[in-house]
Amino acid sequence: MGHAEKKRCDMTDRREANNSSAGQVDHPDPKIKVRELTIHYGKVRVLNNLSLDIQKNEILSVIGPANSGKTSFLRSLNRLNDFEPNIRMSGSILLDGRNIYKDLDAEGLRKRVGMIFALPIPLPRSIHDNITYGPRLAGDHDKSALDQLVEDSLKAAYLWDEVKDRLRSSALKLSGGQQQRLCIARTLALKPEVILFDEPCSGLDPISTAKVEESMMELKKNHTIVLVTNNTKQAARVGTRTAFFLMGDLVEIDSTEKIFTAPADSRTNDYIIGRFG
Amino acid sequence: MAKLRKFKEAIIEKLIFLSGIASIVFVALIFIFLLREGISVLRSTSLGAFLGGKFWYPISDPPKLGILPLILGSLLVTLGAIAMAVPLGIAAAFYIAEVAPSRLRNILKSFVEILSAIPSVVLGFLGITILVPFLKRFLDLPTGLTAFAGSIMLAFMAMPTIISISEDAINAVPREYKEGAIALGATHWQTLHRVIIHGALPGIIAAAMLGIGRVFGETMAVMMVTGNAAVIPNSLFEPVRTLTATIAAEMGEAAKGSPHYNALFAIGIVLFVISFLINLTADLFLNRSRRR
């Protein structure tokens, strides 16, 4: 406990010390506030006493080798872990100051905190129906409003120009990169405040990756984004701040520039230059 | 030395080949045998009179060999069983695969296996001592030995097949589909009935078909509780006799080579063809669910 306290203090100190150099304003009320989050799967501890803040309109990149707990962390933010058997969690996650496991219902939370997966899985239906699926689940059936929503969502996901003439054709005919942007548009149709990306480009070619990253940078203006990625270069390209996880511990979190040029912990440096992981 | 090894391998290869084709050979031999013994029934009656005849009096003179009452008996018992077992089995599969906490899931799965391991004659025994008197008293019937009693017994027997195959189909739906729907704000129930049923449907249909096949071919328990009256039934609450029970009950007393004897083999052919069609349908659906 004492050890963890100390680490958290270090973390806060470091961020404060770093604010001036990274040109960041310290928000008094972060979008998401994680405190002492510990997750066990059965007897295995996958996340250890994690505390961090996620600010509005930033992209927080989360990097780390396999089994570092970064995906478990991401999936706890929209309560996708609820369906895991044998999971035990302690600590708290606050969204706009409200505890997501106590004060909010899971379905409502997942509409506010959308998620993009590594594998794009469009429904075997038309492009149009894929985007209106979420709103229709929630009971929204106004046709003209839905049409407008389709256009807005596709534009925000940088897909509109490529598909505007074939909205009624099957989503399965799109390329992998287009499918991933369709999944982003599908999530945007729910008007989320936070978007979680779980290795969104792991199956994409460099050009598709660039397009997804471009839409992320654009989405940052109105959304809070958490990006889990195995691609450290991607974290460096798009992250406002970057967190490095190792074996369930948060090693350090800082401005992306600082992490990639002068990390405070030698393990971060080792990972970034590819010495392990 | 090398030659000996080669010789050994050739022998082993041949043996494996023989084991591999044995099932094909057996099926072919059984069918040929059935056909040879059964086809002669057409010497004493026409195909139409055999399949469509309303009277089964195999030892009268001349014998009346109409199996329509037996076919209807089998269908009635099967339909009754399926109407009970399919909805219950699928609901149970969904509960086990999607809702039950993991410890309860394991307990339920082992009990389903135990249910399938109970010999049918034991089920029939329970049926005749408990279920049949209960039905007679509760429904105020002249006899409890009815198609309905047979349906209930068979529903018990079909449930394990339907539950375990449906459960496999539900578990085979990719986790990404489920999580995709949940991440879009779908409730657990919306995910179940919009995404998971859709993905698992071919497998669930195959499970139902295999359950039907199991029920249709079952003999012992049915013979014990259905009353075995070879008359065309008007409702579920009358005694019936199934195709299988007829063969089992009468084979011992039919003189070899008599029209009665040949007719029993012809019933075997009818059973064989119907079971084959049911299994074929199930296979088509299973293949479709695997390909997805």
HADDOCK unambig.tbl for C-alpha pairs under 7 A between the chains (distance, minus, plus):
assign (segid A and resid 85 and name CA) (segid B and resid 102 and name CA) 6.69 0.50 0.50
assign (segid A and resid 107 and name CA) (segid B and resid 185 and name CA) 4.68 0.50 0.50
assign (segid A and resid 107 and name CA) (segid B and resid 186 and name CA) 6.41 0.50 0.50
assign (segid A and resid 107 and name CA) (segid B and resid 187 and name CA) 6.16 0.50 0.50
assign (segid A and resid 108 and name CA) (segid B and resid 185 and name CA) 6.64 0.50 0.50
assign (segid A and resid 110 and name CA) (segid B and resid 183 and name CA) 5.76 0.50 0.50
assign (segid A and resid 110 and name CA) (segid B and resid 184 and name CA) 6.54 0.50 0.50
assign (segid A and resid 110 and name CA) (segid B and resid 185 and name CA) 5.16 0.50 0.50
assign (segid A and resid 111 and name CA) (segid B and resid 184 and name CA) 6.25 0.50 0.50
assign (segid A and resid 111 and name CA) (segid B and resid 185 and name CA) 5.24 0.50 0.50
assign (segid A and resid 114 and name CA) (segid B and resid 183 and name CA) 6.33 0.50 0.50
assign (segid A and resid 114 and name CA) (segid B and resid 184 and name CA) 6.88 0.50 0.50
assign (segid A and resid 115 and name CA) (segid B and resid 183 and name CA) 6.05 0.50 0.50
assign (segid A and resid 121 and name CA) (segid B and resid 177 and name CA) 6.81 0.50 0.50
assign (segid A and resid 134 and name CA) (segid B and resid 184 and name CA) 5.45 0.50 0.50
assign (segid A and resid 134 and name CA) (segid B and resid 185 and name CA) 6.77 0.50 0.50
assign (segid A and resid 137 and name CA) (segid B and resid 186 and name CA) 6.43 0.50 0.50
assign (segid A and resid 187 and name CA) (segid B and resid 184 and name CA) 6.61 0.50 0.50
